[in-house]
Amino acid sequence: MFAQLKEEFIDIIIIVALSEDELEKVQKAIFNDKLDNLLKNMFQKKKESRKYARDFIEKHVESVIKDRERITEKEILEAVEISKNVFVV
């Protein structure tokens, strides 16, 4: 079960661009003193154990991403203007 959890964790982390702090928060949320319970729950799911692990990890990744500072429309427009000046074709 631990190998499956680790594989799902790596698959998701590779896809999602997290900062070092965000990655640490996700790791602490998953690989902590409650890990035994998580692995037991995965074992009980039998054929659905990978899906259970993936859903569990995704829930924690989404939670961390929701805490990110929002980009304002003004910042987007400023970035577009800068890119027009820098990347002139």
Buried (B, 14 or more C-beta within 10 A) or exposed (E): BEEBBEEBBEBBBEEBEBEEEBBEBBBEBBBEEEEEEBBEBBEEBEEEBBEBBBEBBEEBBEEBEEEEEEEEEEEEEEEEEEEEEEEEE
